[in-house]
Amino acid sequence: MTTDRTDAIAREIIRQHEAGEPFRNLEGDLAPRDMAEAYAAQFRLQEIHAETGRGALGGRKIALASKVQQALCGVDHPLAGGIFASEIHDSPATLDLAAYHGLGLEFELAVKLGADITPDDGPLDAAAARGRVASIHPAFEMIIDRGADYSALNGLTMAADNAWCAGIVLGPAIEGWRELDVDELSGALFWNDEPPATARVGDADPFGSLAWVASVLTGAGRALKAGEVIITGSVIRTRAPQAGDHVRYRIGETAEVELRIA
């Protein structure tokens, strides 16, 4: 529910972005008092963006799903955020580095919902969440950290700041995924000509992560809709790209998402 405080928090975060200010933890009267208030501020931020041209949401994200990402950020629990539909790009994609303030890339399994998840459903476990999925895809998430000091991050401010989401690049669907042990699939990151970095997809517990995002949103009285894209957490540490980089992320043997940085 929007209050004067959550509206003020959302507008201050938007102001900081528009002014090109570095990320900083909110303090004083604008510091979220708990996670419920942080998410209420995030929802208000999304509403303001929808009203001012960024558009409606087309999906959701989980941040800090894996232990490697929690260790990087010094936050010991996941965070949920929204993905604006205007910022969902098909692979292969080219992004202009200058359009982002502190761009980082994350390497994820995305799911596309085939059925709604509503507050009436109650809590879902990983198996029930998997049953709502129509397709799964490799994906990049673009995050905006605004030059954050990773040694002093506050999860409440990050949550209010839409968990830093700046969009995704979505790869092709993984064929025959229902017959696969998705957790045991390998993700391989190819960065220019470097040797590939690999990780187990299950390190981010993708269907458990989907269930967790659903619980946050339905607990706040909101629904996830069929067709929405949910990204389920990076299993490889966030990396900052440079102009000229060519990056690919493959899940399994064939499904690959591709990005060039201009």
Sequence and secondary structure as in RCSB ss.txt:
>XXXX:A:sequence
MTTDRTDAIAREIIRQHEAGEPFRNLEGDLAPRDMAEAYAAQFRLQEIHAETGRGALGGRKIALASKVQQALCGV
DHPLAGGIFASEIHDSPATLDLAAYHGLGLEFELAVKLGADITPDDGPLDAAAARGRVASIHPAFEMIIDRGADY
SALNGLTMAADNAWCAGIVLGPAIEGWRELDVDELSGALFWNDEPPATARVGDADPFGSLAWVASVLTGAGRALK
AGEVIITGSVIRTRAPQAGDHVRYRIGETAEVELRIA
>XXXX:A:secstr
   HHHHHHHHHHHHHHHHT       GGGS SSHHHHHHHHHHHHHHHHHHTS  EEEEEEES SHHHHHHHT 
 S EEEEEEGGGEEESSEEE GGGSSSEEEEEEEEEEESS B GGG    HHHHHTTEEEEEEEEEEEE TT  G
GG  HHHHHHTGGGEEEEEE    TTGGGS GGG EEEEEETTS  EEEEGGGG HHHHHHHHHHHHHHTT  B 
TT EEEEEESS  B   TT EEEEEETTTEEEEEEE 
